[in-house]
Amino acid sequence: MPTSIRRRRAARRGFTLIEVLIVIAIILALSGIVGVALFSRRDEANRDLTRTDLNTLRTAISHFYRTYDRVPTEEEGLAVLWDRSMLTNEEDEDRWSLFVQSPLPTDRWGEEWIYEERSATSFRIASRGPDREEDTDDDIEVVFDFRGTGEDDPFGGGDLGGGLLGGN
């Protein structure tokens, strides 16, 4: 076979610069579409996990309430649920137990929880949400009062939807 025919065939085997650029553009467009879908799913997953964390904290406060007949003070904060040294009353140390197995000092966006003791029987815990700003539409919170709830049901028959407010 003559050399010129081999060169033409070798030249035909490769891709032109335009073909390579078109393939790269298609790959970038597809990855952009997939990226947007994954990021929106991740945000929703973080919201769901934050609601789960709030439920865990609410349950831990329920056990704390049954032990001390009060909710944690703002000075004690949520840390008292996993750190005995946060108790403000030394007499309470004998009855203390680990109320949360793994500490939850921050929400899923790395921000500290907002904790308010509203009375000896009520509290509010909130996450600032993905925008990390307080009192916005994406905040996720639980507000709860133990008064009027049955001894056997510290959540008053409510489920997460009944106790959790805000956050889509």
DSSP file (Angstrom, degrees, kcal/mol; ACC not computed):
  #  RESIDUE AA STRUCTURE BP1 BP2  ACC     N-H-->O    O-->H-N    N-H-->O    O-->H-N    TCO  KAPPA ALPHA  PHI   PSI    X-CA   Y-CA   Z-CA
    1    1 A M              0   0    0      0, 0.0     5,-0.0     0, 0.0     0, 0.0   0.000 360.0 360.0 360.0 133.5    0.0    0.0    0.0
    2    2 A P     >  -     0   0    0      0, 0.0     4,-1.4     0, 0.0     3,-0.4  -0.257 360.0-119.0 -66.4 155.2    1.5    3.4   -0.9
    3    3 A T  H  > S+     0   0    0      1,-0.2     4,-2.1     2,-0.2     5,-0.2   0.826 109.5  59.3 -64.4 -36.1    2.5    5.7    1.8
    4    4 A S  H  > S+     0   0    0      1,-0.2     4,-1.8     2,-0.2    -1,-0.2   0.859 104.3  50.5 -66.0 -34.9    0.1    8.5    0.9
    5    5 A I  H  > S+     0   0    0     -3,-0.4     4,-2.3     2,-0.2    -1,-0.2   0.902 109.4  51.5 -69.4 -40.6   -2.9    6.2    1.4
    6    6 A R  H  X S+     0   0    0     -4,-1.4     4,-2.5     1,-0.2    -2,-0.2   0.902 108.7  51.5 -62.0 -40.4   -1.7    5.2    4.8
    7    7 A R  H  X S+     0   0    0     -4,-2.1     4,-2.3     2,-0.2    -1,-0.2   0.904 109.0  50.0 -64.4 -40.7   -1.3    8.8    5.8
    8    8 A R  H  X S+     0   0    0     -4,-1.8     4,-1.9     2,-0.2    -1,-0.2   0.923 112.0  47.4 -64.6 -42.9   -4.8    9.6    4.8
    9    9 A R  H  X S+     0   0    0     -4,-2.3     4,-1.3     2,-0.2    -2,-0.2   0.903 111.8  50.4 -64.2 -40.7   -6.2    6.7    6.7
   10   10 A A  H  X S+     0   0    0     -4,-2.5     4,-0.6     1,-0.2     3,-0.3   0.888 110.2  50.3 -63.5 -39.0   -4.2    7.7    9.8
   11   11 A A  H >< S+     0   0    0     -4,-2.3     3,-0.6     1,-0.2    -1,-0.2   0.854 108.3  53.0 -68.1 -34.3   -5.5   11.2    9.5
   12   12 A R  H 3< S+     0   0    0     -4,-1.9    -1,-0.2     1,-0.2    -2,-0.2   0.751  97.0  67.4 -72.8 -24.2   -9.1   10.0    9.3
   13   13 A R  H 3< S+     0   0    0     -4,-1.3    -1,-0.2    -3,-0.3    -2,-0.2   0.784  91.2  73.9 -68.5 -28.1   -8.7    7.9   12.5
   14   14 A G  S << S-     0   0    0     -4,-0.6     2,-0.3    -3,-0.6    -3,-0.0  -0.277  84.0-110.4 -83.8 169.1   -8.4   11.0   14.8
   15   15 A F        -     0   0    0     -2,-0.0     2,-0.1     1,-0.0    -1,-0.1  -0.738  28.8-118.5 -97.9 148.3  -11.1   13.5   15.9
   16   16 A T     >  -     0   0    0     -2,-0.3     4,-2.0     1,-0.1     5,-0.2  -0.434  27.4-110.6 -78.6 161.8  -11.2   17.0   14.7
   17   17 A L  H  > S+     0   0    0      1,-0.2     4,-2.3     2,-0.2     5,-0.2   0.869 118.7  54.2 -60.2 -38.2  -10.8   19.9   17.2
   18   18 A I  H  > S+     0   0    0      2,-0.2     4,-2.3     1,-0.2    -1,-0.2   0.909 106.6  50.8 -64.7 -42.6  -14.5   20.8   16.7
   19   19 A E  H  > S+     0   0    0      1,-0.2     4,-2.1     2,-0.2    -2,-0.2   0.911 111.1  48.4 -61.7 -42.7  -15.7   17.3   17.4
   20   20 A V  H  X S+     0   0    0     -4,-2.0     4,-2.3     1,-0.2    -2,-0.2   0.916 111.5  49.8 -64.4 -43.2  -13.7   17.2   20.7
   21   21 A L  H  X S+     0   0    0     -4,-2.3     4,-2.3     1,-0.2    -2,-0.2   0.875 109.4  51.9 -64.3 -37.7  -15.0   20.6   21.7
   22   22 A I  H  X S+     0   0    0     -4,-2.3     4,-2.3     2,-0.2    -1,-0.2   0.922 110.0  48.5 -65.1 -43.6  -18.6   19.5   21.0
   23   23 A V  H  X S+     0   0    0     -4,-2.1     4,-2.4     1,-0.2    -2,-0.2   0.921 111.7  49.7 -62.6 -43.6  -18.2   16.4   23.2
   24   24 A I  H  X S+     0   0    0     -4,-2.3     4,-2.5     1,-0.2    -2,-0.2   0.910 110.1  51.1 -61.6 -42.2  -16.7   18.5   26.0
   25   25 A A  H  X S+     0   0    0     -4,-2.3     4,-2.3     2,-0.2    -1,-0.2   0.903 110.3  48.9 -62.7 -41.7  -19.6   21.0   25.8
   26   26 A I  H  X S+     0   0    0     -4,-2.3     4,-2.5     2,-0.2     5,-0.2   0.924 111.5  49.3 -64.5 -44.1  -22.1   18.1   26.0
   27   27 A I  H  X S+     0   0    0     -4,-2.4     4,-2.5     1,-0.2    -2,-0.2   0.915 111.7  49.1 -62.2 -42.9  -20.3   16.6   29.0
   28   28 A L  H  X S+     0   0    0     -4,-2.5     4,-2.0     2,-0.2    -1,-0.2   0.902 111.0  49.9 -63.6 -41.0  -20.2   20.0   30.8
   29   29 A A  H  X S+     0   0    0     -4,-2.3     4,-1.9     2,-0.2    -2,-0.2   0.927 112.7  46.5 -64.0 -44.4  -23.9   20.6   30.1
   30   30 A L  H  X S+     0   0    0     -4,-2.5     4,-2.5     1,-0.2     5,-0.2   0.907 111.8  50.5 -65.2 -41.7  -24.9   17.2   31.5
   31   31 A S  H  X S+     0   0    0     -4,-2.5     4,-2.6     1,-0.2    -1,-0.2   0.861 108.4  53.9 -66.7 -32.9  -22.7   17.6   34.6
   32   32 A G  H  X S+     0   0    0     -4,-2.0     4,-2.1     2,-0.2    -1,-0.2   0.915 109.6  47.0 -64.4 -42.8  -24.3   21.0   35.2
   33   33 A I  H  X S+     0   0    0     -4,-1.9     4,-1.8     2,-0.2    -2,-0.2   0.929 115.0  45.7 -63.9 -46.0  -27.8   19.5   35.1
   34   34 A V  H  X S+     0   0    0     -4,-2.5     4,-2.5     1,-0.2    -2,-0.2   0.904 110.7  54.5 -64.8 -41.3  -26.8   16.6   37.4
   35   35 A G  H  X S+     0   0    0     -4,-2.6     4,-2.5     1,-0.2     5,-0.2   0.909 107.3  49.3 -59.9 -44.4  -25.0   19.0   39.8
   36   36 A V  H  X S+     0   0    0     -4,-2.1     4,-1.9     1,-0.2    -1,-0.2   0.916 112.0  48.9 -62.3 -43.0  -28.0   21.2   40.2
   37   37 A A  H  X S+     0   0    0     -4,-1.8     4,-1.7     1,-0.2    -2,-0.2   0.906 112.6  47.8 -64.2 -41.7  -30.2   18.2   41.0
   38   38 A L  H  X S+     0   0    0     -4,-2.5     4,-2.3     1,-0.2    -2,-0.2   0.902 110.0  51.5 -68.1 -40.5  -27.7   16.8   43.5
   39   39 A F  H  X S+     0   0    0     -4,-2.5     4,-2.0     1,-0.2    -1,-0.2   0.885 109.3  49.9 -65.7 -37.6  -27.3   20.1   45.3
   40   40 A S  H  X S+     0   0    0     -4,-1.9     4,-1.8     1,-0.2    -1,-0.2   0.881 111.6  49.3 -68.5 -35.7  -31.0   20.5   45.7
   41   41 A R  H  X S+     0   0    0     -4,-1.7     4,-2.5     2,-0.2    -2,-0.2   0.885 108.6  53.5 -66.7 -38.7  -31.3   17.0   47.1
   42   42 A R  H  X S+     0   0    0     -4,-2.3     4,-2.5     2,-0.2    -2,-0.2   0.905 107.5  50.5 -64.3 -41.7  -28.4   17.6   49.5
   43   43 A D  H  X S+     0   0    0     -4,-2.0     4,-2.0     2,-0.2    -1,-0.2   0.920 112.1  47.0 -62.2 -43.4  -30.2   20.7   50.9
   44   44 A E  H  X S+     0   0    0     -4,-1.8     4,-2.4     2,-0.2    -2,-0.2   0.890 110.8  52.2 -66.4 -38.3  -33.4   18.8   51.4
   45   45 A A  H  X S+     0   0    0     -4,-2.5     4,-2.7     1,-0.2    -2,-0.2   0.907 108.4  51.2 -63.3 -41.3  -31.5   16.0   53.1
   46   46 A N  H  X S+     0   0    0     -4,-2.5     4,-2.1     2,-0.2    62,-0.2   0.886 109.3  50.6 -63.5 -38.0  -29.8   18.5   55.4
   47   47 A R  H  X S+     0   0    0     -4,-2.0     4,-2.1     2,-0.2    -2,-0.2   0.932 112.1  47.2 -63.5 -44.9  -33.3   19.8   56.4
   48   48 A D  H  X S+     0   0    0     -4,-2.4     4,-2.0     1,-0.2    -2,-0.2   0.908 112.5  49.1 -63.4 -42.3  -34.5   16.3   57.1
   49   49 A L  H  X S+     0   0    0     -4,-2.7     4,-2.6     1,-0.2    -1,-0.2   0.861 108.8  53.5 -66.0 -34.8  -31.5   15.5   59.1
   50   50 A T  H  X S+     0   0    0     -4,-2.1     4,-2.5     2,-0.2    -1,-0.2   0.907 107.7  50.2 -65.8 -41.2  -31.9   18.7   61.1
   51   51 A R  H  X S+     0   0    0     -4,-2.1     4,-2.1     2,-0.2    -2,-0.2   0.898 111.1  49.7 -61.9 -39.4  -35.5   17.7   61.9
   52   52 A T  H  X S+     0   0    0     -4,-2.0     4,-2.3     2,-0.2    -2,-0.2   0.919 110.3  49.7 -64.6 -43.6  -34.2   14.4   63.0
   53   53 A D  H  X S+     0   0    0     -4,-2.6     4,-2.6     1,-0.2    -2,-0.2   0.897 109.4  52.3 -61.8 -40.2  -31.6   16.0   65.2
   54   54 A L  H  X S+     0   0    0     -4,-2.5     4,-2.7     1,-0.2    -1,-0.2   0.900 108.6  50.3 -62.7 -40.0  -34.2   18.3   66.7
   55   55 A N  H  X S+     0   0    0     -4,-2.1     4,-2.5     2,-0.2    -2,-0.2   0.905 109.7  51.0 -64.6 -40.5  -36.3   15.2   67.5
   56   56 A T  H  X S+     0   0    0     -4,-2.3     4,-2.3     2,-0.2    -2,-0.2   0.924 112.6  46.0 -60.7 -45.5  -33.3   13.6   69.2
   57   57 A L  H  X S+     0   0    0     -4,-2.6     4,-2.5     2,-0.2    -2,-0.2   0.895 111.4  51.9 -65.8 -39.6  -32.7   16.8   71.3
   58   58 A R  H  X S+     0   0    0     -4,-2.7     4,-1.9     2,-0.2    -2,-0.2   0.914 110.7  48.1 -63.5 -42.0  -36.4   17.0   72.2
   59   59 A T  H  X S+     0   0    0     -4,-2.5     4,-2.0     2,-0.2    -2,-0.2   0.912 111.1  50.9 -63.7 -42.6  -36.4   13.4   73.3
   60   60 A A  H  X S+     0   0    0     -4,-2.3     4,-2.3     1,-0.2    -2,-0.2   0.894 109.4  50.3 -62.7 -40.1  -33.2   14.0   75.4
   61   61 A I  H  X S+     0   0    0     -4,-2.5     4,-3.0     2,-0.2    -1,-0.2   0.856 106.0  57.3 -66.5 -33.7  -34.8   17.0   77.0
   62   62 A S  H  X S+     0   0    0     -4,-1.9     4,-2.2     2,-0.2    -2,-0.2   0.925 109.0  44.6 -60.7 -44.2  -37.8   14.9   77.8
   63   63 A H  H  X S+     0   0    0     -4,-2.0     4,-1.7     2,-0.2    -2,-0.2   0.893 113.2  51.1 -66.6 -39.4  -35.6   12.5   79.7
   64   64 A F  H  X S+     0   0    0     -4,-2.3     4,-2.8     2,-0.2     6,-0.3   0.920 109.6  51.2 -60.7 -44.0  -33.9   15.4   81.4
   65   65 A Y  H  X S+     0   0    0     -4,-3.0     4,-2.5     1,-0.2     5,-0.2   0.901 108.9  50.0 -61.6 -42.4  -37.3   16.8   82.4
   66   66 A R  H  < S+     0   0    0     -4,-2.2    -1,-0.2     1,-0.2    -2,-0.2   0.831 114.8  45.5 -65.8 -31.0  -38.3   13.4   83.9
   67   67 A T  H  < S+     0   0    0     -4,-1.7    -2,-0.2    -5,-0.1    -1,-0.2   0.910 131.0  18.3 -77.2 -43.7  -35.0   13.3   85.9
   68   68 A Y  H  < S-     0   0    0     -4,-2.8    -2,-0.2     2,-0.3    -3,-0.2   0.447  93.2-124.2-111.8  -3.3  -35.0   16.9   87.1
   69   69 A D  S  < S+     0   0    0     -4,-2.5     2,-0.3    -5,-0.3    -4,-0.2   0.847  86.8  70.0  57.5  36.1  -38.7   18.1   86.7
   70   70 A R  S    S-     0   0    0     -6,-0.3    -2,-0.3    -5,-0.2    -1,-0.2  -0.962  83.6-108.3-164.8 163.8  -37.4   21.0   84.6
   71   71 A V        -     0   0    0     49,-1.0    51,-0.1    -2,-0.3    46,-0.1  -0.607  55.2 -78.6 -92.4 162.9  -35.9   21.7   81.3
   72   72 A P        -     0   0    0      0, 0.0    -1,-0.1     0, 0.0     6,-0.1  -0.312  50.1-117.8 -59.3 143.3  -32.2   22.8   81.0
   73   73 A T     >  -     0   0    0      1,-0.1     4,-2.9     4,-0.1    -3,-0.0  -0.325  23.5-110.3 -73.4 165.0  -31.6   26.4   81.8
   74   74 A E  T  4 S+     0   0    0      1,-0.2    -1,-0.1     2,-0.2     4,-0.1   0.848 121.3  56.2 -65.0 -31.8  -30.2   28.7   79.1
   75   75 A E  T  4 S+     0   0    0      1,-0.2    -1,-0.2     2,-0.1    12,-0.0   0.906 112.2  40.9 -65.4 -41.1  -27.0   28.8   81.1
   76   76 A E  T  > S+     0   0    0      1,-0.1     4,-0.5     3,-0.1     3,-0.3   0.892  95.5 177.4 -71.0 -40.2  -26.7   25.0   81.0
   77   77 A G  T ><  -     0   0    0     -4,-2.9     3,-0.9     1,-0.2     4,-0.1  -0.076  54.2 -50.5  64.8-169.3  -27.9   25.0   77.4
   78   78 A L  G >4 S+     0   0    0      1,-0.2     3,-2.1     2,-0.1     4,-0.3   0.727 125.5  78.3 -72.6 -21.7  -28.1   21.8   75.3
   79   79 A A  G >> S+     0   0    0     -3,-0.3     4,-1.7     1,-0.3     3,-1.6   0.757  78.0  72.2 -60.9 -24.0  -24.6   20.8   76.3
   80   80 A V  G << S+     0   0    0     -3,-0.9    -1,-0.3    -4,-0.5    19,-0.2   0.713  84.9  68.8 -64.5 -17.6  -25.9   19.6   79.6
   81   81 A L  G <4 S+     0   0    0     -3,-2.1    18,-2.2     1,-0.2    19,-1.3   0.731 119.7  15.9 -72.9 -21.8  -27.5   16.7   77.8
   82   82 A W  T <4 S+     0   0    0     -3,-1.6     2,-0.4    -4,-0.3    -2,-0.2   0.377 122.6  61.9-128.9  -0.6  -24.0   15.2   77.0
   83   83 A D    ><  -     0   0    0     -4,-1.7     3,-1.8     1,-0.1     4,-0.2  -0.897  55.6-165.7-136.1 105.7  -21.7   17.1   79.5
   84   84 A R  G >  S+     0   0    0     -2,-0.4     3,-2.0     1,-0.3    -1,-0.1   0.817  86.5  68.8 -56.3 -34.7  -22.3   16.7   83.3
   85   85 A S  G 3  S+     0   0    0      1,-0.3    -1,-0.3     3,-0.0    -5,-0.1   0.645  86.4  69.2 -65.4 -12.7  -20.0   19.7   84.0
   86   86 A M  G <  S+     0   0    0     -3,-1.8    -1,-0.3    -7,-0.2    -6,-0.2   0.603  71.2 113.1 -81.5 -10.8  -22.6   22.0   82.5
   87   87 A L    <   -     0   0    0     -3,-2.0     6,-0.1    -4,-0.2     3,-0.0  -0.395  55.3-157.3 -61.2 135.0  -25.1   21.4   85.3
   88   88 A T  S    S+     0   0    0      1,-0.1     2,-0.6    -2,-0.1    -1,-0.1   0.719  78.2  63.0 -87.1 -22.1  -25.6   24.6   87.3
   89   89 A N    >   -     0   0    0      1,-0.1     3,-1.5     2,-0.0     4,-0.4  -0.913  68.2-157.6-108.0 115.3  -26.7   22.9   90.5
   90   90 A E  G >  S+     0   0    0     -2,-0.6     3,-1.3     1,-0.3     4,-0.3   0.798  91.2  65.2 -61.8 -28.9  -24.1   20.6   92.1
   91   91 A E  G >  S+     0   0    0      1,-0.3     3,-0.6     2,-0.1     4,-0.3   0.767  95.2  59.8 -64.5 -24.4  -26.9   18.6   93.9
   92   92 A D  G X> S+     0   0    0     -3,-1.5     3,-1.0     1,-0.2     4,-0.7   0.651  81.9  84.2 -77.6 -15.3  -28.2   17.5   90.5
   93   93 A E  G X4 S+     0   0    0     -3,-1.3     3,-0.6    -4,-0.4    -1,-0.2   0.814  81.7  60.6 -61.7 -31.6  -24.9   15.8   89.5
   94   94 A D  G <4 S+     0   0    0     -3,-0.6    -1,-0.3    -4,-0.3    -2,-0.1   0.819 109.7  41.9 -65.6 -30.0  -25.7   12.5   91.4
   95   95 A R  G <4 S+     0   0    0     -3,-1.0    -1,-0.2    -4,-0.3    -2,-0.2   0.523  89.8 117.7 -93.4  -5.9  -28.8   12.0   89.2
   96   96 A W    <<  +     0   0    0     -4,-0.7     2,-0.3    -3,-0.6   -15,-0.1  -0.309  34.9 169.3 -66.6 142.3  -27.2   13.0   85.9
   97   97 A S        -     0   0    0    -16,-0.0     2,-0.6   -13,-0.0    -2,-0.0  -0.928  48.0 -80.6-140.9 167.9  -26.9   10.5   83.1
   98   98 A L        +     0   0    0     -2,-0.3   -16,-0.2     1,-0.2     3,-0.1  -0.600  43.0 179.8 -72.4 115.3  -25.9   10.8   79.5
   99   99 A F  S    S+     0   0    0    -18,-2.2     2,-0.4    -2,-0.6   -17,-0.2   0.707  71.4  36.6 -92.7 -22.3  -29.1   12.0   77.7
  100  100 A V        -     0   0    0    -19,-1.3    -1,-0.2     1,-0.1   -43,-0.0  -0.994  68.6-152.1-132.0 124.7  -27.6   12.1   74.2
  101  101 A Q  S    S+     0   0    0     -2,-0.4    -1,-0.1     1,-0.2    -2,-0.0   0.915  88.3  32.1 -63.3 -45.0  -25.1    9.4   73.0
  102  102 A S  S    S-     0   0    0      2,-0.0    -1,-0.2     0, 0.0   -20,-0.0  -0.964  95.7-112.8-116.3 125.6  -23.3   11.7   70.5
  103  103 A P        -     0   0    0      0, 0.0     3,-0.1     0, 0.0   -24,-0.1  -0.230  23.3-164.7 -55.8 141.8  -23.0   15.4   71.2
  104  104 A L        +     0   0    0    -26,-0.1     9,-0.2     1,-0.1   -26,-0.0  -0.580  27.2 152.2-124.7  67.2  -25.0   17.6   68.8
  105  105 A P        +     0   0    0      0, 0.0     8,-1.0     0, 0.0     2,-0.3   0.740  65.3  33.1 -73.2 -20.6  -23.6   21.1   69.4
  106  106 A T  B    S-A  112   0A   0      6,-0.2     6,-0.2    -3,-0.1    21,-0.0  -0.900  78.1-116.1-134.2 161.3  -24.3   22.3   65.9
  107  107 A D    >   -     0   0    0      4,-3.1     3,-1.7    -2,-0.3    -1,-0.1  -0.124  52.4 -81.7 -81.5-172.7  -26.9   21.9   63.2
  108  108 A R  T 3  S+     0   0    0      1,-0.3    -1,-0.1   -62,-0.2   -61,-0.1   0.549 129.9  55.8 -73.3  -6.8  -26.2   20.5   59.8
  109  109 A W  T 3  S-     0   0    0      2,-0.2    -1,-0.3   -63,-0.1     3,-0.1   0.243 120.5-105.4-106.6  10.9  -24.9   23.8   58.5
  110  110 A G  S <  S+     0   0    0     -3,-1.7     2,-0.3     1,-0.3    -2,-0.1   0.595  78.5 130.9  80.6  11.1  -22.3   24.0   61.3
  111  111 A E        -     0   0    0      1,-0.1    -4,-3.1    18,-0.1    -1,-0.3  -0.748  63.4-106.2 -98.1 144.9  -24.2   26.7   63.3
  112  112 A E  B     -A  106   0A   0     -2,-0.3    16,-0.2    -6,-0.2    -6,-0.2  -0.378  41.6-104.8 -64.5 145.8  -24.9   26.4   67.0
  113  113 A W        -     0   0    0     -8,-1.0     2,-0.6    -9,-0.2    14,-0.2  -0.358  26.2-123.6 -65.5 149.9  -28.5   25.6   68.0
  114  114 A I  E     -B  126   0B   0     12,-2.8    12,-2.2    -3,-0.1     2,-0.5  -0.894  35.3-174.9 -93.1 120.3  -30.6   28.4   69.3
  115  115 A Y  E     +B  125   0B   0     -2,-0.6     2,-0.4    10,-0.2    10,-0.2  -0.976   8.9 179.2-123.2 130.2  -31.9   27.2   72.7
  116  116 A E  E     -B  124   0B   0      8,-2.7     8,-2.2    -2,-0.5     2,-0.8  -0.994  20.9-149.1-129.5 126.2  -34.4   29.2   74.8
  117  117 A E  E     +B  123   0B   0     -2,-0.4     6,-0.3     6,-0.2   -43,-0.1  -0.853  17.7 180.0 -87.5 113.9  -35.8   28.0   78.2
  118  118 A R  E     -     0   0B   0      4,-1.6     2,-0.3    -2,-0.8     5,-0.2   0.791  64.9 -28.1 -88.5 -29.4  -39.2   29.6   78.2
  119  119 A S  E >  S-B  122   0B   0      3,-1.6     3,-0.5    -3,-0.1    -1,-0.3  -0.917  80.2 -76.3-164.5-176.4  -40.2   28.3   81.6
  120  120 A A  T 3  S+     0   0    0     -2,-0.3   -49,-1.0     1,-0.2     3,-0.0   0.687 134.0  34.0 -66.1 -15.3  -39.3   25.3   83.8
  121  121 A T  T 3  S+     0   0    0    -51,-0.2    25,-3.3     1,-0.0     2,-0.3   0.412 113.8  59.0-120.0   0.4  -41.6   23.2   81.6
  122  122 A S  E <   +BC 119 145B   0     -3,-0.5    -3,-1.6    23,-0.3    -4,-1.6  -0.952  51.0 167.1-136.9 154.7  -41.1   24.7   78.1
  123  123 A F  E     -BC 117 144B   0     21,-2.5    21,-2.6    -2,-0.3     2,-0.4  -0.955  21.8-141.8-153.6 167.7  -38.3   25.3   75.6
  124  124 A R  E     -BC 116 143B   0     -8,-2.2    -8,-2.7    -2,-0.3     2,-0.4  -0.993  12.7-175.6-137.5 131.8  -37.5   26.3   72.0
  125  125 A I  E     +BC 115 142B   0     17,-2.5    17,-2.8    -2,-0.4     2,-0.3  -0.994  14.9 176.7-123.9 135.8  -34.7   24.9   69.9
  126  126 A A  E     -BC 114 141B   0    -12,-2.2   -12,-2.8    -2,-0.4     2,-0.4  -0.983  25.3-149.3-141.4 151.7  -34.0   26.3   66.5
  127  127 A S  E     - C   0 140B   0     13,-3.2    13,-1.8    -2,-0.3   -14,-0.1  -0.942  20.5-137.8-111.7 140.0  -31.7   26.0   63.5
  128  128 A R      > -     0   0    0     -2,-0.4     5,-0.7   -16,-0.2     3,-0.4   0.626  45.5-140.8 -72.7 -11.6  -31.1   29.0   61.4
  129  129 A G  T > 5 -     0   0    0      1,-0.2     3,-1.6     3,-0.2    -1,-0.2  -0.210  43.5 -38.4  80.3-173.2  -31.3   26.8   58.3
  130  130 A P  T 3 5S+     0   0    0      0, 0.0    -1,-0.2     0, 0.0    -2,-0.1   0.765 135.7  55.3 -62.6 -27.5  -29.2   26.9   55.2
  131  131 A D  T 3 5S-     0   0    0     -3,-0.4    -2,-0.2     2,-0.2     3,-0.1   0.613  98.2-139.1 -82.2  -9.0  -29.1   30.7   55.0
  132  132 A R  T < 5 +     0   0    0     -3,-1.6     2,-0.4     1,-0.2    -3,-0.2   0.728  61.4 122.6  60.7  25.5  -27.6   30.8   58.6
  133  133 A E    > < -     0   0    0     -5,-0.7     3,-0.5     0, 0.0    -1,-0.2  -0.960  61.5-121.7-119.7 137.2  -29.7   33.8   59.5
  134  134 A E  T 3  S+     0   0    0     -2,-0.4    -6,-0.1     1,-0.2     4,-0.0  -0.430  87.4  20.4 -78.0 149.8  -32.2   33.9   62.4
  135  135 A D  T 3  S+     0   0    0      1,-0.2     2,-0.3    -2,-0.1    -1,-0.2   0.878  90.8 127.2  62.0  44.0  -35.9   34.6   61.9
  136  136 A T  S X  S-     0   0    0     -3,-0.5     3,-1.7    -8,-0.1    -1,-0.2  -0.773  75.2 -97.9-120.2 171.7  -36.1   33.8   58.2
  137  137 A D  T 3  S+     0   0    0      1,-0.3    30,-0.9    -2,-0.3    31,-0.1   0.732 117.8  57.7 -63.3 -24.3  -38.4   31.4   56.3
  138  138 A D  T 3  S+     0   0    0    -10,-0.2    -1,-0.3    29,-0.1    -6,-0.1   0.420  76.8 121.4 -91.6   4.8  -35.9   28.5   56.2
  139  139 A D    <   -     0   0    0     -3,-1.7    28,-0.5   -10,-0.1     2,-0.4  -0.359  49.4-153.7 -63.8 146.0  -35.5   28.3   60.0
  140  140 A I  E     +CD 127 166B   0    -13,-1.8   -13,-3.2    26,-0.2     2,-0.3  -0.992  24.9 162.4-123.2 128.1  -36.4   24.9   61.5
  141  141 A E  E     -CD 126 165B   0     24,-2.6    24,-3.4    -2,-0.4     2,-0.4  -0.954  32.6-147.2-145.9 161.7  -37.5   24.9   65.1
  142  142 A V  E     -CD 125 164B   0    -17,-2.8   -17,-2.5    -2,-0.3     2,-0.4  -1.000  13.3-172.9-128.4 131.8  -39.3   22.9   67.9
  143  143 A V  E     +C  124   0B   0     20,-1.5     2,-0.4    -2,-0.4   -19,-0.2  -0.994  16.2 172.5-122.1 128.1  -41.3   24.6   70.6
  144  144 A F  E     -C  123   0B   0    -21,-2.6   -21,-2.5    -2,-0.4     2,-0.4  -0.996  22.6-169.5-144.6 144.6  -42.5   22.4   73.4
  145  145 A D  E     -C  122   0B   0     -2,-0.4   -23,-0.3   -23,-0.2    -2,-0.0  -0.995  11.5-158.1-131.8 125.2  -44.2   22.7   76.7
  146  146 A F    >   +     0   0    0    -25,-3.3     3,-1.8    -2,-0.4   -24,-0.1   0.649  61.5 109.0 -77.8 -15.4  -44.5   19.7   79.1
  147  147 A R  T 3  S+     0   0    0      1,-0.3    -2,-0.1   -26,-0.2     3,-0.1  -0.383  84.8  15.5 -63.0 136.4  -47.5   21.2   81.0
  148  148 A G  T 3  S+     0   0    0      1,-0.3     2,-0.3    -2,-0.1    -1,-0.3   0.470  96.6 123.3  82.4   0.7  -50.7   19.4   80.2
  149  149 A T    <   -     0   0    0     -3,-1.8    -1,-0.3     1,-0.1    -3,-0.0  -0.680  68.2-101.0 -94.1 152.8  -49.1   16.3   78.7
  150  150 A G        -     0   0    0      3,-0.4     3,-0.5    -2,-0.3     6,-0.3  -0.325  24.5-120.3 -68.4 151.4  -49.7   12.9   80.0
  151  151 A E  S    S+     0   0    0      1,-0.2    -1,-0.1     3,-0.1    -2,-0.0   0.850 115.1  45.7 -59.1 -36.0  -47.1   11.3   82.2
  152  152 A D  S    S+     0   0    0      1,-0.2    -1,-0.2     2,-0.1     3,-0.1   0.689 115.5  47.2 -83.2 -17.8  -46.7    8.4   79.7
  153  153 A D    >   +     0   0    0     -3,-0.5     3,-2.0     1,-0.1    -3,-0.4  -0.797  59.4 179.8-127.0  89.4  -46.5   10.7   76.7
  154  154 A P  T 3  S+     0   0    0      0, 0.0    -1,-0.1     0, 0.0    -5,-0.1   0.644  83.6  58.1 -65.8 -11.9  -44.1   13.6   77.2
  155  155 A F  T >  S-     0   0    0     -3,-0.1     3,-2.0     3,-0.1   -10,-0.0   0.305 108.7-121.2-100.9   9.7  -44.8   14.8   73.7
  156  156 A G  T <   -     0   0    0     -3,-2.0     3,-0.1     1,-0.3   -10,-0.0   0.802  66.0 -61.2  61.9  30.3  -48.5   15.2   74.2
  157  157 A G  T 3  S+     0   0    0      1,-0.3    -1,-0.3    -7,-0.1     2,-0.2   0.453 104.9 132.5  78.1  -2.4  -49.5   12.8   71.5
  158  158 A G    <   -     0   0    0     -3,-2.0    -1,-0.3    -5,-0.1     2,-0.2  -0.498  42.9-153.0 -83.3 152.9  -47.8   15.0   68.9
  159  159 A D    >>  -     0   0    0     -2,-0.2     4,-1.6    -3,-0.1     3,-0.7  -0.387  47.6 -74.3-104.7-168.3  -45.5   13.8   66.3
  160  160 A L  H 3> S+     0   0    0      1,-0.3     4,-2.9     2,-0.2     3,-0.2   0.881 134.0  54.5 -57.2 -38.0  -42.7   15.7   64.6
  161  161 A G  H 34 S+     0   0    0      1,-0.2    -1,-0.3     2,-0.2    -3,-0.0   0.835 107.7  50.9 -65.5 -30.5  -45.2   17.6   62.6
  162  162 A G  H <4 S+     0   0    0     -3,-0.7    -1,-0.2     1,-0.1    -2,-0.2   0.786 121.8  29.9 -76.7 -27.6  -47.0   18.6   65.8
  163  163 A G  H  < S+     0   0    0     -4,-1.6   -20,-1.5    -3,-0.2     2,-0.4   0.712 104.7  78.7-105.6 -24.8  -43.9   19.9   67.5
  164  164 A L  E  <  -D  142   0B   0     -4,-2.9     2,-0.3    -5,-0.3   -22,-0.3  -0.705  58.6-170.9 -92.7 136.5  -41.7   21.1   64.7
  165  165 A L  E     +D  141   0B   0    -24,-3.4   -24,-2.6    -2,-0.4    -3,-0.0  -0.885  42.8   5.3-121.3 153.3  -42.4   24.4   63.2
  166  166 A G  E    S+D  140   0B   0     -2,-0.3   -26,-0.2   -26,-0.2   -28,-0.1   0.084  70.5  97.4  73.6 176.1  -41.0   26.1   60.1
  167  167 A G              0   0    0    -30,-0.9   -29,-0.1   -28,-0.5   -28,-0.1   0.760 360.0 360.0  73.0 120.2  -38.5   24.9   57.5
  168  168 A N              0   0    0    -31,-0.1    -1,-0.1   -28,-0.0   -30,-0.1   0.386 360.0 360.0-102.9 360.0  -39.5   23.4   54.2
